Every structure is written in C-alpha cells, then in structure tokens.
Amino acid sequence: MNFNNINYLAGTKKILIKSLIPYENITCEFFNELSALLLKSTKAKKYTDVISFAFWCRKKNIYNFKKNISNTEFRVGLGLIFHICPSNIPVNFAYSFAFGLLSGNSNIVRVPSKSFPQVKIICDKINYLFKTKKFKSLNDMNLFVRYDQQDIITSFYSSICNARIIWGGDQSVNNIKKIMTSPKCVDITFPDRYSFCLMNSNLVCKLDITKLKSLVKKFYNDTYIVDQNGCSSPHLIVWVGSNNKKAQKIFWETLFTFVKKNYFLENIIAIDKYTKSIEDILNLKNIKSVQRHGNQIYRVALKNLNNNNHLNRGKNGFFYEYESKDINEIAKMINNKYQTLTYFGVKKSELIKFIKKNNPLGLDRIVPIGQSLDMGIHWDGFDMPRTLSRVIEIK
C-alpha cells in the first residue's frame, strides 16, 4: 500500500495495539503534562479553543472523570481506535484522542486535512511528550496522521481497528460506514446535529451592563469562536417572556459592539451571509422579517416553529429567532437531530419539568449559555469511557 500521501504528525507508524485499564496513572499524567505545556505556550494562548482543551485535560478534571468509572467492574480498552475527525473544528481531534487514550486504547487519529495552526500546536506538544522516556510507551501506542480523502488509506486503518469514532456530516459518516471493518469492530458516529438557545427576555432586560456584556461574551464563545460550525453551536434563539422586543434590542446591539471588536469577517463570508438571507426570503414560507447589524449579525425572525426547523442553519453570525410565551411550545420541533439546548434565565427545575412533560425525541445536552462547546465524557448521549472499553467478567 502507498503511504506516501500521509503526513505523520506524532506517534509511531508501527503502532502497538494494547488494552490498558481506563484512566491508568500514566495516561492521566500525560494529559496533565500536556495541559501544562499548552497553558505555558505563547502560540497556544492565541487560540481560545486550544486553551479550553488545555484546561479540560488538567489533572483535576481528569480525575473527576475517573470517578464515573465503577470500581465493581474490571474494564480494559477495546484495543485500537481509529478516529476520523471533522474537517471544520480544529481541536475536536484532541478531545477524541483523549477519549480513546483515557479509556485504555491505542489510537490512530486522522486530523483535519486543512492545516489549522491549532492542530500543529497541539500535535507538537504531544510529540514532545511522546519523545520523553516517561511517555515512550504511549508513543508506541498512538499515531496522528493527516491525509486527503483517500478511501484506500481509510480502508486499511479500518481493517485493523477495534472501533472507529466517526465525526462529520451525515453523508461523510455514511460513506465511511460503508468501508468494511472486522466483524467485532464498533462504530461510534457523530453525524450532523442541530442546537438552539432559549432566552428569558424578562431577565435579559433586568441585567446591568456588566452582566449583559458577560452574557454576550458567553454567547459569542458558543457561536463565533467556531463560526457556528460546531454541532452544539446554536442556530436558533427562542425568546420566552413578555419583554421579547426590548430584550432583543438590548442583546443584539450589545453583541454587535462586541463582535465588531473581536471577530474578523472576510469579505467573501459577508457576501455569503447576504446571499443566504435572500435565499431564505425566497424559499422559506414562515419568515416574519430579516434584520442585520452591519455584516456581523443577520437575524431571521420566524412566524412559527415546526419539525423542519433543524434545516435552518447559519454560519459566521447568521441566526434564526422566534418569540414564544411558553417553553412547552418548543417541544413540537425537537426531533432526533437536536443535540444541545443552551439557556439563560430558566431554572433547572423548569427544564426537568419540560423534559418529563414532553418526552422530546432529541436533546442530549442542556447547558447554560457559554458552555455549548464544553466537552464532557458524555457526548451525543454516549458515555465515552464505557463505550470505548469492555468488561472482563471474572467469577
């Protein structure tokens, strides 16, 4: 097989397939040291997503994850995990790798084909640790690669792995699933998902300027940081309360000021957003109005919610919004495409009551605004350490 088109970023080509106990000390220590290196890195500090990953994999957080593994079961990793990571989220590969290694597995990680600087920063630090005597055993178990779409390479890695973690659009996931694996290979898929935001307009209106700016920054981090490409980034904002118009004016104007200072908008993206707004006006029947704040924010107000709302997707600051007086109204639109609901000004007890009353087919996460991109050990409803490990029954 021709491997000349593969760019090897870290680890070893002759990978050693091993099954470790989840959260072995050496793997926990590795991520803690990786965290320290990234937090000290001048290059890493330029990228919020890299620093977020660095905080995520620090020792305290890892050991909190470890508490979720039962002491009554004897678990080991599945063996070799092949990670096919999304092309549009630079740091996703690092979380996927962490899931695999912390669960006790060897890993082949295919990073995005696009040369994101975040990928190089993280892989360089991983490679540095792999070359040390302390972590040589982990170097022998792991490999990071970059290559363009080539089924022959994907087929080879698929043929030797014990599980695949497949991230991407629905079509990409389906295409990869067609590639043969061993009979016992497990596929964990993360296809297209849709997320939205719920805002209590009454409470937004009561915020002082400091708290309002804090809310806006958190919303910005959920959306603009990844250009709304993340499955957990909201596309739709549902306003609930009796002060929707006032809250919208306050919120969007404050966000506009923040975005102008912090977000670089390419001319081609501005044209794309304008084009999309025209297409929506022509094609969507439930549009009430379209408003814009410069080129930074487009707002498409909807007349109603329906089970096709997940098809309304924006990028780079293109949002749909709907005004409601009752939280239960959103239940009718939630299908199994929905992943994350971010919220502000709604009590946790109200959200639990909503779930129990409506039993929505979708939603795997309900988190406060500002936490949509926070990766936990549970993702899309999967408990990753348990999914990527097996129980050995000993009687």
Secondary structure, 3 states (H helix, E strand, C coil): CCCCCCEEEEECCCCCCCECCCCCHHHHHHHHHHHHHHHHCCCHHHCHHHHHHHHHCCHHHHHHHHCCCCCCCCEEECCEEEEECCCCCCCHHHHHHHHHHHCCEEEEEECCCCCCHHHHHHHHHHHHHHCCCCCHHHHCCEEEEECCCCHHHHHHHHHHCCEEEEECCHHHHHHHHCCCCCCCCEEEEECCCEEEEEEEHHHHHHCCHHHHHHHHHHHHHHHHHHCCCCCCCEEEEEEECCCHHHHHHHHHHHHHHHHHHHCCCCHHHHHHHHHHHHHHHHHCCCEEEEEEECCCEEEEEECCCCCCHHHCCCCCCEEEEEEECCHHHHHHHCCCCEEEEEEECCCHHHHHHHHHHHCCCCCCEEEECCCCCCCCCEECCEEHHHHCEEECCCC
